[in-house]
Amino acid sequence: MPLVDIHVIEGVFTKAEKQNMIKKVTDTMVEIEGEALRGVTWVRVKEIASGEWGIGGETLSAENVKAMQAQGS
């Protein structure tokens, strides 16, 4: 039984986006291992409070991530 944890910064993704992550990750696991795995694939989206996540010694906030998303658009 696969268990996939996705950690995201709180306030960045909508409920619908998180549900889409769960669906797509489950679909990917099924694509790799077969349809029998669908019913036993667990996917959890865990939100980390803004400012409690760091990269390279610098804290990362929801605003930082949203600015990065805007640059990629």
Residue frames as qw, qx, qy, qz and C-alpha x, y, z in Angstrom:
[[0.000, 0.890, 0.456, 0.000, 0.00, 0.00, 0.00],
 [0.438, 0.327, -0.018, 0.837, 1.68, 3.24, -1.13],
 [0.244, -0.850, -0.356, 0.301, 1.51, 6.29, 1.12],
 [0.450, 0.411, 0.135, 0.781, 2.43, 9.57, -0.56],
 [0.249, -0.767, -0.334, 0.488, 2.79, 12.76, 1.49],
 [0.362, 0.599, 0.210, 0.682, 2.72, 16.10, -0.28],
 [0.362, -0.593, -0.329, 0.639, 3.89, 19.02, 1.84],
 [0.238, 0.639, 0.309, 0.663, 2.79, 22.50, 0.78],
 [0.133, -0.028, -0.349, 0.927, 2.83, 25.92, 2.36],
 [0.067, 0.617, 0.725, -0.298, -0.53, 26.84, 3.86],
 [0.169, 0.782, 0.201, -0.565, -2.55, 29.36, 1.90],
 [0.049, -0.416, 0.606, 0.676, -0.96, 28.70, -1.50],
 [0.155, -0.072, -0.871, -0.460, -3.27, 26.06, -2.99],
 [0.601, -0.142, 0.009, -0.786, -7.06, 25.98, -3.05],
 [0.684, -0.076, 0.652, -0.318, -9.08, 23.00, -1.84],
 [0.835, 0.500, 0.090, -0.210, -9.79, 22.09, -5.48],
 [0.411, 0.725, -0.551, 0.044, -6.08, 22.22, -6.37],
 [0.290, -0.430, 0.810, -0.272, -5.22, 19.95, -3.44],
 [0.804, 0.175, 0.477, -0.308, -7.96, 17.51, -4.49],
 [0.715, 0.659, -0.196, -0.125, -6.51, 17.56, -8.01],
 [0.064, 0.652, -0.744, 0.134, -3.04, 16.75, -6.60],
 [0.580, -0.168, 0.737, -0.305, -4.49, 13.74, -4.78],
 [0.832, 0.428, 0.241, -0.258, -6.26, 12.49, -7.91],
 [0.573, 0.731, -0.367, -0.041, -3.26, 12.93, -10.19],
 [0.103, -0.566, 0.797, -0.186, -0.78, 11.32, -7.78],
 [0.709, 0.016, 0.641, -0.293, -3.15, 8.37, -7.31],
 [0.789, 0.579, 0.040, -0.201, -3.58, 8.06, -11.08],
 [0.316, 0.738, -0.595, 0.029, 0.21, 8.08, -11.50],
 [0.377, -0.364, 0.821, -0.228, 0.67, 5.31, -8.93],
 [0.794, 0.272, 0.470, -0.274, -2.01, 3.25, -10.70],
 [0.628, 0.723, -0.245, -0.151, -0.29, 3.87, -14.04],
 [0.094, 0.638, -0.755, 0.114, 2.95, 2.50, -12.59],
 [0.196, -0.210, 0.915, -0.285, 1.63, -0.44, -10.57],
 [0.199, -0.243, -0.885, -0.345, -1.81, -1.25, -12.01],
 [0.427, -0.471, -0.261, -0.726, -5.47, -0.56, -11.28],
 [0.720, -0.396, -0.564, 0.080, -5.52, -2.95, -8.30],
 [0.460, -0.067, -0.379, 0.800, -3.47, -0.36, -6.40],
 [0.122, -0.530, -0.203, -0.814, -6.09, 2.42, -6.65],
 [0.633, -0.622, -0.328, -0.323, -8.08, 1.33, -3.59],
 [0.793, -0.480, -0.173, 0.333, -5.03, 1.10, -1.38],
 [0.486, 0.330, -0.030, 0.808, -3.10, 4.20, -2.48],
 [0.312, -0.819, -0.365, 0.314, -3.08, 6.83, 0.23],
 [0.391, 0.440, 0.046, 0.807, -2.23, 10.44, -0.61],
 [0.343, -0.774, -0.405, 0.346, -2.06, 13.10, 2.07],
 [0.291, 0.675, 0.021, 0.678, -1.63, 16.83, 1.55],
 [0.553, -0.578, -0.371, 0.471, -0.02, 18.38, 4.61],
 [0.168, 0.880, 0.071, 0.438, 0.08, 22.13, 4.99],
 [0.607, -0.207, -0.292, 0.709, 3.01, 23.81, 6.70],
 [0.085, -0.906, -0.281, 0.307, 2.42, 27.26, 8.17],
 [0.462, 0.803, -0.007, 0.376, 3.75, 30.13, 6.09],
 [0.058, -0.847, 0.405, -0.340, 7.20, 31.10, 7.33],
 [0.717, -0.446, 0.518, -0.138, 7.88, 27.66, 8.87],
 [0.899, 0.307, 0.239, 0.201, 9.51, 26.29, 5.71],
 [0.141, -0.850, 0.340, 0.378, 13.02, 27.11, 4.60],
 [0.866, 0.419, 0.103, 0.252, 15.23, 26.68, 1.57],
 [0.600, 0.448, -0.167, 0.641, 18.93, 27.44, 1.71],
 [0.383, -0.213, -0.472, 0.765, 18.61, 28.88, 5.19],
 [0.181, -0.047, -0.046, -0.981, 15.92, 31.37, 4.15],
 [0.351, 0.341, 0.757, -0.434, 12.32, 31.10, 5.28],
 [0.058, -0.157, -0.685, -0.709, 9.67, 30.75, 2.61],
 [0.327, 0.299, 0.504, -0.741, 6.20, 32.25, 2.91],
 [0.495, 0.557, 0.666, -0.023, 2.98, 31.82, 0.95],
 [0.245, 0.909, -0.002, -0.338, 3.65, 35.23, -0.60],
 [0.187, -0.581, 0.685, 0.398, 7.07, 34.04, -1.83],
 [0.424, 0.123, 0.877, 0.187, 5.53, 30.99, -3.48],
 [0.406, 0.763, 0.472, -0.171, 2.73, 33.02, -5.09],
 [0.097, 0.856, -0.290, -0.416, 5.35, 35.42, -6.50],
 [0.274, -0.322, 0.837, 0.347, 7.26, 32.44, -7.96],
 [0.453, 0.440, 0.775, 0.010, 4.01, 31.12, -9.48],
 [0.301, 0.879, 0.172, -0.328, 3.35, 34.51, -11.06],
 [0.061, -0.690, 0.566, 0.447, 6.82, 34.55, -12.64],
 [0.335, -0.060, 0.908, 0.246, 6.16, 31.16, -14.21],
 [0.465, 0.619, 0.586, -0.239, 2.90, 32.29, -15.81]]
